[in-house]
């Protein structure tokens, strides 16, 4: 074997990770759904607080909700990378919540689809989803780096030669 084979495997492990795309895809979809509905939940809570006589309740909490979702997504991506996720699955994981946030903040009106002329609606989706893709790649790469540093997986080998990977060291003792 040549040293190029080792670097190719390392690049593949960084890109794909040891944890599959399935987990990232599921969490991306769940993150999209929860993030999309979070704006409605905060709106309902704000309206309920105002109707009960609360004063000083801001009318629009879109920016704090979007910021909170972005922070939670970044933490989730770093945690995913810390347990073996690669850069591409990490970016996929971040895409769902970012797409929801951008659709709710700059996208077309939620819960509407004009059946007579869907072209303007679909055109309005392109920009937020494109920006969400770029943000997901950036957060995926940064989250991967942070997750690997936090988990202690840096430049060294990913496993230890002294104990099996399944944690059964000493089971026969």
Phi and psi restraints in degrees (value plus and minus 20) as a CYANA .aco file:
   2 UNK   PHI    -123.3   -83.3
   2 UNK   PSI     148.4   188.4
   3 UNK   PHI     -88.9   -48.9
   3 UNK   PSI     -41.3    -1.3
   4 UNK   PHI     -85.9   -45.9
   4 UNK   PSI     -54.2   -14.2
   5 UNK   PHI     -82.5   -42.5
   5 UNK   PSI     -60.4   -20.4
   6 UNK   PHI     -86.8   -46.8
   6 UNK   PSI     -60.5   -20.5
   7 UNK   PHI     -91.5   -51.5
   7 UNK   PSI     -51.1   -11.1
   8 UNK   PHI     -86.7   -46.7
   8 UNK   PSI     -60.7   -20.7
   9 UNK   PHI     -86.6   -46.6
   9 UNK   PSI     -59.0   -19.0
  10 UNK   PHI     -84.8   -44.8
  10 UNK   PSI     -62.1   -22.1
  11 UNK   PHI     -83.3   -43.3
  11 UNK   PSI     -60.4   -20.4
  12 UNK   PHI     -85.4   -45.4
  12 UNK   PSI     -58.9   -18.9
  13 UNK   PHI     -87.2   -47.2
  13 UNK   PSI     -57.1   -17.1
  14 UNK   PHI     -87.3   -47.3
  14 UNK   PSI     -64.1   -24.1
  15 UNK   PHI     -90.4   -50.4
  15 UNK   PSI     -64.8   -24.8
  16 UNK   PHI    -118.6   -78.6
  16 UNK   PSI     -49.5    -9.5
  17 UNK   PHI      58.0    98.0
  17 UNK   PSI     159.7   199.7
  18 UNK   PHI    -117.5   -77.5
  18 UNK   PSI     -32.4     7.6
  19 UNK   PHI    -122.3   -82.3
  19 UNK   PSI     116.7   156.7
  20 UNK   PHI     -91.1   -51.1
  20 UNK   PSI     148.1   188.1
  21 UNK   PHI     -89.6   -49.6
  21 UNK   PSI     -41.2    -1.2
  22 UNK   PHI     -79.6   -39.6
  22 UNK   PSI     -67.6   -27.6
  23 UNK   PHI     -82.7   -42.7
  23 UNK   PSI     -62.8   -22.8
  24 UNK   PHI     -84.8   -44.8
  24 UNK   PSI     -59.9   -19.9
  25 UNK   PHI     -85.8   -45.8
  25 UNK   PSI     -62.0   -22.0
  26 UNK   PHI     -85.4   -45.4
  26 UNK   PSI     -66.2   -26.2
  27 UNK   PHI     -88.5   -48.5
  27 UNK   PSI     -49.0    -9.0
  28 UNK   PHI     -85.4   -45.4
  28 UNK   PSI     -64.7   -24.7
  29 UNK   PHI     -85.6   -45.6
  29 UNK   PSI     -63.6   -23.6
  30 UNK   PHI     -84.5   -44.5
  30 UNK   PSI     -62.2   -22.2
  31 UNK   PHI     -81.9   -41.9
  31 UNK   PSI     -58.3   -18.3
  32 UNK   PHI     -81.8   -41.8
  32 UNK   PSI     -70.1   -30.1
  33 UNK   PHI     -82.5   -42.5
  33 UNK   PSI     -68.4   -28.4
  34 UNK   PHI     -86.0   -46.0
  34 UNK   PSI     -61.4   -21.4
  35 UNK   PHI     -87.0   -47.0
  35 UNK   PSI     -60.0   -20.0
  36 UNK   PHI     -83.8   -43.8
  36 UNK   PSI     -61.9   -21.9
  37 UNK   PHI     -99.2   -59.2
  37 UNK   PSI     -41.0    -1.0
  38 UNK   PHI     -79.1   -39.1
  38 UNK   PSI     -55.6   -15.6
  39 UNK   PHI     -84.0   -44.0
  39 UNK   PSI     -60.1   -20.1
  40 UNK   PHI     -86.9   -46.9
  40 UNK   PSI     -62.1   -22.1
  41 UNK   PHI     -82.3   -42.3
  41 UNK   PSI     -62.7   -22.7
  42 UNK   PHI     -88.1   -48.1
  42 UNK   PSI     -57.6   -17.6
  43 UNK   PHI     -83.6   -43.6
  43 UNK   PSI     -62.6   -22.6
  44 UNK   PHI     -85.6   -45.6
  44 UNK   PSI     -61.9   -21.9
  45 UNK   PHI     -85.1   -45.1
  45 UNK   PSI     -58.9   -18.9
  46 UNK   PHI     -85.3   -45.3
  46 UNK   PSI     -63.6   -23.6
  47 UNK   PHI     -85.3   -45.3
  47 UNK   PSI     -58.8   -18.8
  48 UNK   PHI     -86.2   -46.2
  48 UNK   PSI     -61.2   -21.2
  49 UNK   PHI     -85.2   -45.2
  49 UNK   PSI     -60.5   -20.5
  50 UNK   PHI     -86.4   -46.4
  50 UNK   PSI     -57.9   -17.9
  51 UNK   PHI     -91.5   -51.5
  51 UNK   PSI     -42.5    -2.5
  52 UNK   PHI    -107.4   -67.4
  52 UNK   PSI     -16.9    23.1
  53 UNK   PHI      77.5   117.5
  53 UNK   PSI      -8.7    31.3
  54 UNK   PHI     -89.1   -49.1
  54 UNK   PSI     114.6   154.6
  55 UNK   PHI    -127.3   -87.3
  55 UNK   PSI     134.6   174.6
  56 UNK   PHI      58.0    98.0
  56 UNK   PSI      -4.2    35.8
  57 UNK   PHI    -103.9   -63.9
  57 UNK   PSI     100.4   140.4
  58 UNK   PHI     -84.8   -44.8
  58 UNK   PSI     126.7   166.7
  59 UNK   PHI     -95.1   -55.1
  59 UNK   PSI     -53.9   -13.9
  60 UNK   PHI    -143.9  -103.9
  60 UNK   PSI      99.2   139.2
  61 UNK   PHI    -132.2   -92.2
  61 UNK   PSI       5.1    45.1
  62 UNK   PHI     -82.7   -42.7
  62 UNK   PSI     -62.5   -22.5
  63 UNK   PHI     -85.7   -45.7
  63 UNK   PSI     -66.5   -26.5
  64 UNK   PHI     -84.8   -44.8
  64 UNK   PSI     -56.4   -16.4
  65 UNK   PHI     -84.8   -44.8
  65 UNK   PSI     -65.9   -25.9
  66 UNK   PHI     -81.9   -41.9
  66 UNK   PSI     -62.2   -22.2
  67 UNK   PHI     -84.3   -44.3
  67 UNK   PSI     -62.5   -22.5
  68 UNK   PHI     -83.2   -43.2
  68 UNK   PSI     -60.9   -20.9
  69 UNK   PHI     -85.7   -45.7
  69 UNK   PSI     -61.0   -21.0
  70 UNK   PHI     -83.2   -43.2
  70 UNK   PSI     -61.7   -21.7
  71 UNK   PHI     -85.8   -45.8
  71 UNK   PSI     -66.2   -26.2
  72 UNK   PHI     -81.9   -41.9
  72 UNK   PSI     -57.3   -17.3
  73 UNK   PHI     -85.2   -45.2
  73 UNK   PSI     -64.7   -24.7
  74 UNK   PHI     -82.2   -42.2
  74 UNK   PSI     -60.2   -20.2
  75 UNK   PHI     -85.6   -45.6
  75 UNK   PSI     -62.0   -22.0
  76 UNK   PHI     -83.3   -43.3
  76 UNK   PSI     -59.2   -19.2
  77 UNK   PHI     -86.0   -46.0
  77 UNK   PSI     -63.2   -23.2
  78 UNK   PHI     -83.5   -43.5
  78 UNK   PSI     -61.0   -21.0
  79 UNK   PHI     -86.2   -46.2
  79 UNK   PSI     -59.0   -19.0
  80 UNK   PHI     -82.3   -42.3
  80 UNK   PSI     -63.1   -23.1
  81 UNK   PHI     -87.7   -47.7
  81 UNK   PSI     -51.9   -11.9
  82 UNK   PHI     -87.0   -47.0
  82 UNK   PSI     -44.9    -4.9
  83 UNK   PHI    -122.2   -82.2
  83 UNK   PSI      -4.7    35.3
  84 UNK   PHI      94.8   134.8
  84 UNK   PSI     -14.6    25.4
  85 UNK   PHI     -95.5   -55.5
  85 UNK   PSI     127.1   167.1
  86 UNK   PHI    -112.8   -72.8
  86 UNK   PSI    -198.1  -158.1
  87 UNK   PHI     -86.1   -46.1
  87 UNK   PSI     -65.2   -25.2
  88 UNK   PHI     -86.9   -46.9
  88 UNK   PSI     -66.1   -26.1
  89 UNK   PHI     -83.7   -43.7
  89 UNK   PSI     -53.2   -13.2
  90 UNK   PHI     -85.2   -45.2
  90 UNK   PSI     -60.6   -20.6
  91 UNK   PHI     -86.1   -46.1
  91 UNK   PSI     -59.0   -19.0
  92 UNK   PHI     -82.6   -42.6
  92 UNK   PSI     -61.7   -21.7
  93 UNK   PHI     -81.4   -41.4
  93 UNK   PSI     -61.1   -21.1
  94 UNK   PHI     -93.9   -53.9
  94 UNK   PSI     -44.1    -4.1
  95 UNK   PHI     -81.8   -41.8
  95 UNK   PSI     -63.4   -23.4
  96 UNK   PHI     -77.1   -37.1
  96 UNK   PSI     -77.1   -37.1
  97 UNK   PHI     -82.9   -42.9
  97 UNK   PSI     -58.6   -18.6
  98 UNK   PHI     -85.4   -45.4
  98 UNK   PSI     -59.6   -19.6
  99 UNK   PHI     -82.5   -42.5
  99 UNK   PSI     -62.2   -22.2
 100 UNK   PHI     -83.7   -43.7
 100 UNK   PSI     -64.4   -24.4
 101 UNK   PHI     -82.2   -42.2
 101 UNK   PSI     -66.1   -26.1
 102 UNK   PHI     -90.3   -50.3
 102 UNK   PSI     -54.1   -14.1
 103 UNK   PHI     -86.1   -46.1
 103 UNK   PSI     -57.6   -17.6
 104 UNK   PHI     -98.1   -58.1
 104 UNK   PSI     -46.7    -6.7
 105 UNK   PHI    -115.2   -75.2
 105 UNK   PSI     -58.9   -18.9
 106 UNK   PHI    -144.8  -104.8
 106 UNK   PSI     -23.5    16.5
 107 UNK   PHI    -103.2   -63.2
 107 UNK   PSI    -191.4  -151.4
 108 UNK   PHI     -88.4   -48.4
 108 UNK   PSI     148.9   188.9
 109 UNK   PHI     -76.7   -36.7
 109 UNK   PSI     113.1   153.1
 110 UNK   PHI     -87.6   -47.6
 110 UNK   PSI     130.8   170.8
 111 UNK   PHI      43.5    83.5
 111 UNK   PSI       7.7    47.7
 112 UNK   PHI    -149.3  -109.3
 112 UNK   PSI     122.7   162.7
 113 UNK   PHI    -165.2  -125.2
 113 UNK   PSI      87.0   127.0
 114 UNK   PHI     -92.6   -52.6
 114 UNK   PSI      90.7   130.7
 115 UNK   PHI     -93.2   -53.2
 115 UNK   PSI     -45.8    -5.8
 116 UNK   PHI     -88.2   -48.2
 116 UNK   PSI     -62.6   -22.6
 117 UNK   PHI    -163.7  -123.7
 117 UNK   PSI      65.9   105.9
 118 UNK   PHI     -97.4   -57.4
 118 UNK   PSI     -28.3    11.7
 119 UNK   PHI     -81.4   -41.4
 119 UNK   PSI     -67.5   -27.5
 120 UNK   PHI     -81.9   -41.9
 120 UNK   PSI     -56.3   -16.3
 121 UNK   PHI     -83.7   -43.7
 121 UNK   PSI     -67.4   -27.4
 122 UNK   PHI     -86.8   -46.8
 122 UNK   PSI     -54.9   -14.9
 123 UNK   PHI     -85.7   -45.7
 123 UNK   PSI     -54.5   -14.5
 124 UNK   PHI     -91.0   -51.0
 124 UNK   PSI     -38.0     2.0
 125 UNK   PHI     -99.7   -59.7
 125 UNK   PSI     -46.6    -6.6
 126 UNK   PHI     -82.6   -42.6
 126 UNK   PSI     -67.0   -27.0
 127 UNK   PHI     -84.6   -44.6
 127 UNK   PSI     -72.4   -32.4
 128 UNK   PHI     -81.4   -41.4
 128 UNK   PSI     -58.1   -18.1
 129 UNK   PHI     -92.3   -52.3
 129 UNK   PSI     -51.0   -11.0
 130 UNK   PHI     -88.4   -48.4
 130 UNK   PSI     -63.9   -23.9
 131 UNK   PHI     -85.3   -45.3
 131 UNK   PSI     -57.4   -17.4
 132 UNK   PHI     -83.1   -43.1
 132 UNK   PSI     -57.6   -17.6
 133 UNK   PHI     -83.0   -43.0
 133 UNK   PSI     -65.8   -25.8
 134 UNK   PHI     -84.0   -44.0
 134 UNK   PSI     -63.4   -23.4
 135 UNK   PHI     -84.3   -44.3
 135 UNK   PSI     -58.3   -18.3
 136 UNK   PHI     -86.1   -46.1
 136 UNK   PSI     -59.0   -19.0
 137 UNK   PHI     -86.0   -46.0
 137 UNK   PSI     -63.0   -23.0
 138 UNK   PHI     -84.4   -44.4
 138 UNK   PSI     -66.9   -26.9
 139 UNK   PHI     -89.8   -49.8
 139 UNK   PSI     -54.7   -14.7
 140 UNK   PHI     -81.5   -41.5
 140 UNK   PSI     -65.8   -25.8
 141 UNK   PHI     -87.7   -47.7
 141 UNK   PSI     -65.2   -25.2
 142 UNK   PHI     -87.3   -47.3
 142 UNK   PSI     -61.4   -21.4
 143 UNK   PHI     -84.3   -44.3
 143 UNK   PSI     -56.0   -16.0
 144 UNK   PHI     -81.5   -41.5
 144 UNK   PSI     -67.2   -27.2
 145 UNK   PHI     -82.3   -42.3
 145 UNK   PSI     -65.7   -25.7
 146 UNK   PHI     -85.3   -45.3
 146 UNK   PSI     -63.6   -23.6
 147 UNK   PHI     -81.8   -41.8
 147 UNK   PSI     -60.2   -20.2
 148 UNK   PHI     -88.1   -48.1
 148 UNK   PSI     -58.9   -18.9
 149 UNK   PHI     -86.8   -46.8
 149 UNK   PSI     -64.5   -24.5
 150 UNK   PHI     -83.4   -43.4
 150 UNK   PSI     -59.1   -19.1
 151 UNK   PHI    -100.2   -60.2
 151 UNK   PSI     -27.7    12.3
 152 UNK   PHI      64.5   104.5
 152 UNK   PSI      -8.4    31.6
 153 UNK   PHI    -118.8   -78.8
 153 UNK   PSI      80.7   120.7
 154 UNK   PHI    -135.3   -95.3
 154 UNK   PSI    -137.8   -97.8
 155 UNK   PHI    -103.6   -63.6
 155 UNK   PSI     -35.8     4.2
 156 UNK   PHI     -98.6   -58.6
 156 UNK   PSI     158.6   198.6
 157 UNK   PHI     -85.0   -45.0
 157 UNK   PSI     133.8   173.8
 158 UNK   PHI     -99.5   -59.5
 158 UNK   PSI     -39.2     0.8
 159 UNK   PHI    -141.6  -101.6
 159 UNK   PSI     149.2   189.2
 160 UNK   PHI    -128.1   -88.1
 160 UNK   PSI     120.8   160.8
 161 UNK   PHI     -99.1   -59.1
 161 UNK   PSI     -33.4     6.6
 162 UNK   PHI    -109.2   -69.2
 162 UNK   PSI     -36.6     3.4
 163 UNK   PHI    -160.9  -120.9
 163 UNK   PSI     128.6   168.6
 164 UNK   PHI     -86.1   -46.1
 164 UNK   PSI     137.1   177.1
 165 UNK   PHI     -89.7   -49.7
 165 UNK   PSI     -42.2    -2.2
 166 UNK   PHI    -105.8   -65.8
 166 UNK   PSI     -17.5    22.5
 167 UNK   PHI      58.1    98.1
 167 UNK   PSI      -1.3    38.7
 168 UNK   PHI    -115.1   -75.1
 168 UNK   PSI       3.0    43.0
 169 UNK   PHI     -85.2   -45.2
 169 UNK   PSI     111.3   151.3
 170 UNK   PHI      64.2   104.2
 170 UNK   PSI     -14.9    25.1
 171 UNK   PHI     -90.6   -50.6
 171 UNK   PSI     -47.1    -7.1
 172 UNK   PHI    -109.3   -69.3
 172 UNK   PSI     -26.0    14.0
